[in-house]
Amino acid sequence: MTRSHLQVLINKAVRSHRRTVHEAHIRTVLILDIDRFRQINFTLGYASGDHLLADIAYRLQSVPNCNLVVQSGDDEFALVLHALHQEQLSQIVQQIEQRFNQPFMIQEHECYINVSMGMSAVELSPNTVEQALKQADQALQAAKLTGKNKLVTYHSMLVSRPVRFMEMETELRKAILENQLILYYQPRLELSSGKIICLEALVRWNHPKLGMIPPNEFIPLAEESGLILPLGEWVLREACLQKVRWLEAGILDYQVAVNISPCQFQDESFSDKAIHIIEQTGIDPAYLEFEITESSIMQNMENTVAVLEKLCSKGISISIDDFGIGYSSLNYLKHFPIHCLKIDRSFVKNIHSNKDDLAITNAIIHLGHALNVQVVAEGVEELSQLEILRETSCTTIQGYLLSPPVSVYEIEQSFHRYDNRPVMIS
């Protein structure tokens, strides 16, 4: 749909919504974008993508005080929202978000969809439609560049955001070259033995002026700019070197897990680069686990099998991260040489209060047992969650209840004493 056609439709929606003298309406434009929609088309086909778009449009049309829902792009929807006050506007946005808390059916599989949203801050009228659309677009881009799956409302500071992102990209290039990056580690606990069995390496950016920058601020930038490839190589190399240092010191005899970004995994030379780094650092590959997202492995699945088999032949373990929120084909899953399924934290968060999340978590655990692989529940923060996971025979947990990600010094001080001994959680 052209921008001029969209403006006509929005103008019509604005004019058709009459207000009384005593009503002070807030009228605004919201643009909604489906995260990773291209992967859905690529993996499941365009017919499935069209069916999903129709289902999304149907759900959005049921949102109260949403005066217009129109598909404005391949994977975007424009909405006109009407509210009497700011609190009601927030309630409308919550209604929109709730439409995506329930799974969508794609080829008889339940799938959860994330969306990014940008909302204009200008009072919508026939004279401000063009301005409102521009603001909503800029806010949407900000949402996508800062981690996706969120709502950003336009404000004047967004005008300078592109400049700040260019500056931050330059700073990130320097950070990779000048050793501003550091690794934190988060332990993983085997429930049957009570022992630590793995440490997940997580990158942090210690900026010389800005201090510690969280990953949700620079990882999306790295992915957008292509810097995720050298960043990923740095993380793998540093994790391997740190493991070698621990082995030489005779401490922390655990596996180390390294996250592999979708861009890395789709790089044709990824496996060769990884093996080269392993050989350079001298680490025993048996101490390494690669965490690869579910959506990554479902792209070009024949190539995926070849790459995974090549890595496994060297002794590297493979874990599927964020399992349950992607679009896995169980037919292909049985052919992947995997060692671990990591249940996404979005299911674990409410297993003590949401029967659907509990059912999905339980199903993934049983699937893991059937495939004879380890199952890790991510994001375990409460004892009530731990108790339920024990009852469902989950094999392993990870989360703040055990430990947040901590520095090398802290992991050595906190968990070296547990080498080959159970950890007590209370």
Residue, then its C-alpha position, 0 to 999 in steps of 0.5 A: m500500500t502506498r503512503s498516500h493511500l494510507q493517509v487517505l484511509i487514516n484521514k477517513a477514519v479520523r473524520s468518521h470518529r465524531r467527538t462531543v464538546h465534552e470529550a477530549h479525545i487522544r487520537t494517534v497512529l500506531i504501526l505494528d511490525i511482525d518480528r522475523f516474519r521473513q523467517i516464517n515465509f522462508t521456513l514455512g512458505y508464503a501461504s503460511g505467512d499469508h494465513l498468519l497475516a489474516d489471523i493477526a488482522y482478525r485479532l487486531q480488529s477486535v481491539p476496543n477503540c481501534n478505529l482502523v486496522v489496515q495492512s500497510g506493508d508486507d509485515e506491517f499494520a497501521l492502526v488508529l487508536h482513540a482514547l479519552h485519556q492517557e490511561q485509556l490509551s495505555q489500556i488499548v495498547q495492552q489489549i493489542e499486546q494481549r492479542f499476541n500472548q496467545p499462540f497462533m496456529i501455523q501448519e497445525h503447530e502452535c507458534y508465538i509471535n513477537v511484534s515491534m510497535g511504534m506510536s506517534a505522539v502527535e494529536l491526530s487530525p486531518n492536518t497531521v496525518e503525514q507527521a503522525l505517520k512519520q513519527a510512528d515510523q521513526a518510533l518503530q525503527a527505534a523499537k526494532l533497533t533496540g531489541k525488538n518485541k517492544l513499543v516505542t512512542y515517538h519523542s523529540m530525542l528520537v530525531s537524533r537517534p540515527v546519529r547516536f547509532m552511527e556513533m555507537e557503531t563506531e564505538l563498538r568497532k573500537a570496543i572489539l579491537e581495544n578489549q573493552l568487551i568482557l565475558y560474564y558467566q552464568p552457571r547451569l545446575e543439574l537437578s538430580s546431582g545438585k552439581i554445576i555442569c556448565l557455565e554460559a558465557l555472556v558478553r558485556w561491554n565495559h565502555p571507558k566513559l559510559g561504563m557497563i553497557p547491557p547487551n540488549e543495547f549493543i547486540p541489536l546494533a551489532e546484528e544490524s551493522g554486521l559487527i555480530l560476526p567479529l563480535g561472535e568470534w571474539v566471544l568464542r575465542e575468549a571463552c576458549l582461552q578462559k576455559v584453558r586458563w581454568l583447566e591449567a589452574g585446576i578449577l571449574d571443571y565444567q563445560v562452557a556454553v557459547n551463544i551463536s547468533p543467527c548471522q554467525f550460524q548462517d555464515e558459510s564459513f562459520s564451522d571452519k572459523a569455529i574449528h580454527i579458533i578451537e585449534q588456535t586456543g588449544i581447548d578440548p572441544a568436549y568442554l564446548e557447547f554451542e547454543i543455537t536458536e531454534s529459528s536459526i537451525m530451521q533455515n536451510m535445514e539440510n545445510t544445518v544438519a551438515v554443519l551440526e554434524k561437522l561440529c559434533s564430529k569434533g566433539i562439540s555439544i549442540s544446544i537449541d536455545d529459546f526452544g518453544i518459541g520458534y517453528s521447529s519441525l519435529n520431523y527434522l528435529k529427530h535428525f539434528p545431532i543435539h545434546c540439549l533443549k533450553i526451554d525459553r524463559s517466557f514459559v518458565k516465568n508463569i508455570h506456577s500460575n499459567k496452566d498453558d505455560l506449564a503444559i508447554t514446559n511439561a511437553i518440552i521436558h517429555l520431548g527431551h526425555a524421548l530424544n535422550v537429551q538434556v532439558v534446561a529451564e531458563g529464567v528460574e527465579e523463584l523456589s515455586q518454579l524450581e519445585i514444579l520443575r522438579e516435579t516435571s522431571c526437568t533435568t537442569i535449571q539456569g537463572y537468578l535463583l541459582s546465580p545471575p551472570v557474574s564476572v570471572y572473579e566472582i564465578e571463581q570465588s562463588f562456585h570453585r568451592y562447589d567443584n564436584r560437590p552439590v549446590m544448596i539452593s534455599 
